Amino acid sequence: MGRVTPQTVRLYGVSIATAKVGTGFFFLINTWLVIGITGRPSSAAITLVMTVLPGVLLSPFIGVALDRCQPARLACQADLFRWIVLAGYGLLYAAGRATAPTAYAVSFLIALGNEIQVLSWRTAVAREASPDELFRLNALTVVTGQSGQILGAAASGIVLAAIGAAATVGVASMTYLLAALSGFVVARRMRAVEFDPHASGSGAKKHLNDLRAGMRHIAERPEIAFFYGLMLANMTVIFGINAMLAPFVREELRLGADAFGKIDAGYALGAIVSGLVIVRLADRFGRRTILVLGFLVAASSLLAFAQCRGLLAAFVTYVGLGVSFQSSVIALSAAQRATDPHYQGRVNASFNVLNGAAGLLIYGIVAISAGHHLYRQLYVCQAATMLILIPIVVLASRRHRINQFLVRDDQAPSLNFRSTPMPACQQGVGRS
């Protein structure tokens, strides 16, 4: 990397993977804990909603905070926060004092920590890396994140059976502590950003002014909205397949929980494998070509999955969906390059609100369609959306303002400090 050593890159990958192991542990075990506490399987749906709410309600505040501070440090603090929350939850459960509201609150707080950590590392990496290294780091984030999450989900059942629920929550909390320690080393090696000391205004007025500045930045650079819009389209697919997979496997494929786990693992396998080769493929064939192919693979996989009648076909098509996820890596890297480094937090967080709102909408649609056997039709609708995006991407990428971010370039516009003035933020403290 331009300013980060290979050792720091490895530590970054360890931090991401370790945190995702904890996430894989927690959300699987928490589903069982909530059902056990309430006695109602429907209570698991409430925990699912709780994981979306932080992005919808708090992303604007997170984004402003990221542009006022050193985001890598904030990512470490988010992992420490999750460590404390889960340690307390485990103690309450062991003491028999964990209630349904407690479980819902913990789900919300863990999801909040995840939002802060993800947005913080995105902002920190976008400020630190050169354009080509930014692309590689985003791909690395997918590989390590998916590897960690599938490891955590796979191990959680074994650990739960071996040591019990409370101890399993404790194990999950320790993964966040390890992620924070690894991330802290990475944060110390990253360049500290200096902010304008002549800031005026404070409190709510200052916060609103910073938010408006972020909105103006997006309006001045419509290519940002284009690339984040592509990511939003991908996220709607992910929300949909996550919400529909379990009932689809049970009601349409007539298979059990073991088959559900295998099919779900296919997505992670596809994302990991494609993440390992996406950079080389993009360098050889061009990022625009791979971006278009990603949407084509997504559409084909969704159409094929809608016709599935057995486990093998479902697994293979889910691998294809995981492979297609790499189009989001290309879109994210392009959006980050198009964004001034001093607005990365607010811009990313602003579109994160839309992602969360889309998630709530998709979950609502799936809930309404439950029992009506419309899952195959919904998969076809998602496939049609992906197909519609292909000519849009092809035509839009012919414009220089879009295409310049889909080619290799050692001097990315997003790292050009002549672009827009720094936001009115607190004084920096030199190099960490």
C-alpha positions in Angstrom: 0.0 0.0 0.0 1.0 3.6 -0.4 1.2 4.5 3.3 0.3 1.2 5.0 2.7 -1.8 5.2 1.8 -5.4 4.3 1.9 -6.3 8.0 -0.6 -3.6 8.7 -2.8 -4.9 5.9 -2.7 -8.4 7.5 -3.6 -7.0 10.9 -6.5 -5.2 9.3 -7.7 -8.4 7.8 -7.4 -10.2 11.2 -9.4 -7.4 12.9 -12.2 -7.7 10.3 -12.3 -11.5 10.4 -12.2 -11.7 14.2 -15.1 -9.3 14.6 -17.1 -11.2 12.0 -16.5 -14.4 13.9 -18.2 -12.7 16.9 -21.0 -11.5 14.7 -21.6 -15.0 13.4 -21.5 -16.4 16.9 -23.8 -13.8 18.4 -26.7 -13.6 15.9 -27.1 -17.3 15.6 -27.0 -18.0 19.4 -29.1 -14.9 20.2 -31.9 -16.3 18.0 -32.1 -19.4 20.2 -31.8 -17.3 23.4 -34.7 -15.0 22.5 -36.9 -17.9 21.5 -36.0 -19.6 24.7 -36.7 -16.5 26.8 -40.1 -15.6 25.2 -41.2 -19.1 24.1 -42.4 -17.5 20.8 -40.5 -18.2 17.5 -41.9 -15.0 16.1 -39.7 -13.0 18.5 -36.7 -13.9 16.3 -38.2 -11.5 13.7 -38.0 -8.6 16.2 -34.3 -9.2 16.7 -33.9 -9.1 12.9 -35.6 -5.7 12.8 -33.4 -4.5 15.6 -30.3 -5.2 13.5 -31.6 -2.8 10.8 -32.7 0.1 13.0 -29.3 1.5 13.9 -28.5 2.2 10.3 -31.8 3.9 9.7 -31.9 6.0 12.8 -28.3 6.8 13.7 -26.2 6.7 10.5 -26.3 10.6 10.0 -24.9 11.0 13.5 -22.2 8.4 12.9 -21.2 10.0 9.6 -20.6 13.4 11.1 -18.6 11.8 14.0 -16.4 10.0 11.5 -15.6 13.2 9.7 -14.7 14.9 13.0 -12.4 12.3 14.3 -9.9 9.6 13.5 -12.2 6.8 12.2 -9.8 3.9 12.7 -9.8 4.6 16.4 -13.6 4.8 16.4 -13.7 1.4 14.8 -11.6 0.0 17.7 -13.9 1.7 20.2 -16.9 0.1 18.5 -15.4 -3.4 19.0 -14.6 -2.6 22.6 -18.2 -1.4 23.1 -19.5 -4.7 21.7 -17.2 -6.7 24.0 -18.6 -4.9 27.0 -22.3 -5.3 25.9 -21.9 -9.0 25.2 -20.0 -9.7 28.4 -22.8 -8.0 30.4 -25.4 -9.9 28.4 -23.7 -13.2 29.2 -23.6 -12.4 32.9 -27.3 -11.5 32.9 -28.2 -14.7 31.2 -26.1 -16.8 33.5 -27.8 -15.1 36.5 -31.3 -15.8 35.0 -32.1 -12.1 34.6 -32.1 -11.8 30.9 -35.5 -10.8 29.6 -36.9 -10.3 26.1 -36.4 -6.5 26.2 -32.8 -7.1 27.2 -32.2 -9.4 24.3 -33.8 -6.9 21.8 -31.7 -4.1 23.3 -28.5 -6.1 23.0 -29.4 -6.9 19.4 -29.8 -3.2 18.7 -26.5 -2.3 20.5 -24.5 -5.0 18.7 -25.9 -3.9 15.4 -25.0 -0.3 16.3 -21.5 -1.3 17.0 -21.3 -3.1 13.7 -22.6 0.0 11.8 -19.9 2.2 13.5 -17.1 -0.3 12.9 -18.0 -0.9 9.2 -18.4 2.8 8.4 -15.3 3.7 10.4 -13.0 1.3 8.6 -14.5 2.3 5.2 -13.7 5.9 6.0 -10.3 5.2 7.3 -9.3 3.0 4.4 -10.6 5.5 1.9 -8.5 8.3 3.4 -5.4 6.2 3.7 -5.1 4.1 0.5 -4.2 4.8 -3.1 -7.0 4.1 -5.6 -5.7 0.6 -6.6 -4.9 -0.3 -3.0 -8.4 0.9 -2.0 -9.9 -1.7 -4.4 -7.7 -4.4 -3.0 -8.6 -3.5 0.6 -12.3 -3.5 -0.1 -11.9 -7.0 -1.6 -9.9 -8.1 1.4 -12.7 -6.8 3.7 -15.2 -9.1 1.9 -12.9 -12.1 2.0 -12.0 -11.8 5.6 -15.5 -10.7 6.7 -17.2 -13.6 5.0 -14.6 -16.1 6.2 -15.0 -14.9 9.8 -18.8 -14.9 9.7 -19.1 -18.4 8.3 -16.6 -19.7 10.8 -18.5 -18.1 13.6 -21.9 -19.4 12.5 -20.5 -22.9 11.9 -18.7 -23.0 15.3 -21.4 -21.5 17.4 -23.6 -24.6 17.4 -20.8 -26.8 18.4 -19.6 -24.4 21.1 -23.2 -23.9 22.3 -23.6 -27.7 22.8 -20.3 -28.0 24.5 -20.2 -25.2 27.0 -23.8 -23.7 27.2 -25.4 -20.5 26.1 -24.0 -18.0 28.7 -20.4 -19.2 28.0 -20.9 -19.1 24.3 -22.0 -15.4 24.6 -18.8 -14.9 26.6 -16.7 -16.5 23.8 -18.4 -14.2 21.2 -17.6 -11.1 23.4 -13.9 -12.1 23.5 -13.7 -12.1 19.7 -14.6 -8.4 19.7 -11.9 -7.7 22.3 -9.3 -9.4 20.0 -10.6 -7.5 17.0 -10.2 -4.2 18.9 -6.6 -5.0 19.9 -5.7 -5.9 16.3 -7.5 -2.8 15.1 -5.8 -0.6 17.6 -2.4 -1.5 16.1 -3.7 -0.7 12.6 -5.1 2.6 13.8 -1.8 3.7 15.4 -0.1 3.1 12.0 -2.5 5.2 10.0 -2.1 8.8 9.1 -4.0 11.2 11.5 -6.1 13.7 9.6 -5.7 17.4 10.6 -8.9 19.4 10.7 -9.7 23.1 10.5 -9.2 24.6 13.9 -11.2 27.7 13.0 -14.5 26.1 13.2 -17.6 28.1 14.1 -20.8 26.9 15.6 -21.5 24.1 17.9 -24.1 21.6 19.1 -27.2 20.8 17.0 -26.6 23.8 14.7 -23.0 22.6 13.9 -24.3 19.1 13.3 -27.0 20.2 10.9 -24.5 22.4 9.0 -22.1 19.5 8.6 -25.0 17.3 7.4 -26.0 19.9 4.8 -22.4 20.2 3.7 -22.4 16.4 3.0 -25.6 16.7 1.0 -24.2 19.5 -1.0 -21.1 17.4 -1.7 -23.3 14.6 -3.1 -25.3 17.0 -5.2 -22.1 18.5 -6.7 -20.8 15.0 -7.6 -23.8 13.0 -9.0 -21.4 10.1 -9.8 -21.3 9.4 -6.0 -25.1 8.8 -6.0 -24.7 6.6 -9.1 -22.2 4.2 -7.6 -23.9 4.1 -4.2 -27.2 3.4 -6.0 -25.6 0.3 -7.6 -24.7 -0.8 -4.1 -28.2 -0.1 -2.9 -29.6 -2.4 -5.6 -27.2 -5.1 -4.5 -28.2 -4.6 -0.9 -31.9 -5.1 -1.7 -31.0 -8.4 -3.2 -29.0 -9.4 -0.1 -31.9 -8.4 2.2 -34.3 -10.3 0.1 -32.4 -13.6 -0.1 -31.6 -13.4 3.6 -35.2 -13.0 4.5 -36.6 -15.5 2.1 -34.0 -18.3 2.3 -35.3 -20.1 5.4 -39.0 -20.1 4.4 -38.1 -21.0 0.8 -36.0 -24.0 2.0 -38.8 -25.1 4.3 -41.9 -24.5 2.2 -40.7 -24.8 -1.4 -37.7 -27.2 -1.2 -39.1 -29.2 1.7 -35.7 -29.4 3.3 -34.5 -29.0 6.9 -32.2 -26.8 8.9 -29.1 -28.7 7.7 -29.9 -27.9 4.1 -30.5 -24.3 5.0 -27.0 -24.0 6.5 -25.3 -25.6 3.5 -27.1 -23.3 1.0 -26.3 -20.3 3.1 -22.7 -21.3 3.2 -22.6 -21.4 -0.6 -23.1 -17.6 -0.7 -20.1 -17.1 1.6 -18.0 -19.5 -0.5 -18.8 -17.6 -3.7 -18.0 -14.3 -2.1 -14.7 -15.6 -0.7 -13.5 -17.2 -3.9 -14.5 -14.2 -6.1 -12.9 -11.8 -3.6 -9.6 -13.6 -4.0 -9.6 -13.1 -7.8 -11.6 -9.9 -8.4 -8.6 -7.6 -8.5 -6.8 -9.7 -11.1 -9.9 -10.1 -13.2 -10.6 -6.4 -13.0 -7.0 -5.5 -14.0 -7.2 -7.9 -17.0 -10.7 -7.3 -18.3 -11.5 -3.8 -16.8 -13.7 -2.9 -13.9 -16.6 -1.9 -16.0 -16.7 -5.3 -17.6 -16.6 -7.1 -14.3 -19.2 -4.8 -12.9 -21.6 -5.6 -15.7 -20.8 -9.3 -15.4 -21.6 -9.1 -11.7 -25.1 -8.0 -12.3 -25.5 -10.6 -15.1 -24.4 -13.4 -12.8 -26.7 -12.1 -10.1 -29.7 -12.0 -12.4 -28.9 -15.5 -13.8 -28.4 -16.9 -10.3 -31.7 -15.5 -9.0 -33.6 -16.8 -12.0 -32.0 -20.2 -11.6 -32.7 -20.2 -7.8 -36.4 -19.4 -8.4 -36.6 -22.7 -10.4 -34.7 -24.9 -7.9 -36.2 -28.1 -6.7 -33.3 -29.6 -4.8 -30.3 -29.0 -2.5 -27.5 -29.2 -5.1 -29.0 -26.7 -7.6 -29.8 -24.3 -4.7 -26.3 -24.5 -3.4 -24.7 -23.9 -6.8 -26.9 -20.9 -7.5 -26.2 -19.5 -4.1 -22.5 -19.7 -4.8 -23.3 -17.7 -8.0 -25.0 -15.0 -5.8 -21.9 -14.8 -3.6 -19.7 -14.4 -6.7 -21.9 -11.6 -8.0 -21.5 -9.7 -4.7 -18.1 -8.4 -5.9 -19.9 -5.9 -8.1 -20.5 -4.0 -4.8 -16.8 -4.0 -4.1 -16.2 -2.2 -7.5 -19.1 0.2 -6.9 -17.9 1.0 -3.4 -14.3 1.6 -4.5 -15.5 3.9 -7.3 -17.8 5.8 -4.9 -15.0 6.3 -2.4 -12.7 7.6 -5.1 -15.4 10.0 -6.2 -15.8 11.4 -2.7 -13.6 14.0 -1.1 -11.7 12.3 1.8 -13.1 14.9 4.3 -16.7 13.9 3.5 -16.3 10.1 3.4 -18.1 9.5 6.7 -21.1 11.6 6.0 -21.5 10.4 2.4 -21.2 6.7 3.3 -23.5 7.1 6.3 -26.1 9.0 4.2 -26.5 6.1 1.8 -26.4 3.7 4.7 -29.8 5.2 5.8 -31.2 4.2 2.5 -29.8 0.7 2.8 -31.5 0.3 6.2 -34.8 1.7 4.9 -34.6 -0.7 2.0 -34.0 -3.5 4.4 -37.1 -2.7 6.4 -39.1 -2.5 3.2 -37.9 -5.8 1.9 -38.5 -7.5 5.3 -42.0 -6.1 5.3 -42.7 -7.4 1.8 -41.4 -10.9 2.7 -43.5 -10.9 5.9 -46.6 -9.9 4.0 -46.0 -12.6 1.4 -45.5 -15.3 4.1 -47.9 -18.2 3.6 -48.8 -17.2 0.0 -46.0 -19.1 -1.7 -44.8 -16.1 -3.6 -41.1 -16.6 -3.0 -40.2 -17.8 -6.5 -42.0 -14.8 -8.0 -40.1 -12.5 -5.7 -36.8 -14.0 -6.8 -37.8 -13.5 -10.4 -38.6 -9.8 -9.6 -35.1 -9.4 -8.1 -33.6 -10.9 -11.2 -35.5 -8.5 -13.4 -34.1 -5.6 -11.4 -30.5 -6.8 -11.9 -31.1 -7.2 -15.6 -32.5 -3.7 -15.9 -29.3 -2.3 -14.3 -27.0 -3.8 -17.0 -27.9 -1.3 -19.8 -28.0 1.5 -17.3 -24.4 0.7 -16.2 -23.2 0.3 -19.8 -24.7 3.6 -21.0 -23.7 5.6 -17.9 -20.1 4.3 -18.0 -19.6 5.9 -21.4 -19.7 9.3 -19.7 -16.3 10.5 -18.5 -17.5 11.4 -15.0 -18.5 7.8 -14.4 -15.8 6.0 -16.4 -12.9 7.8 -14.8 -13.6 5.9 -11.6 -13.8 2.5 -13.3 -10.3 2.5 -14.6 -7.0 2.1 -12.9 -5.5 5.4 -11.8 -2.7 6.0 -9.4 -4.0 9.6 -8.8 -7.6 9.2 -7.6 -9.8 12.3 -7.6 -11.0 11.3 -4.1 -7.4 11.8 -2.8 -6.8 15.1 -4.4 -6.8 17.6 -1.6 -7.4 20.6 -3.8 -11.0 19.5 -4.4 -13.2 20.8 -1.6 -12.4 22.6 1.7 -12.1 20.7 4.9 -15.3 20.6 7.0 -15.4 22.6 10.1 -14.2 20.0 12.6 -12.1 19.7 15.6 -8.3 20.1 15.6 -6.2 17.1 14.7 -3.4 15.9 16.8 -0.7 15.0 14.4 0.5 11.5 13.5 -0.8 8.6 15.6 
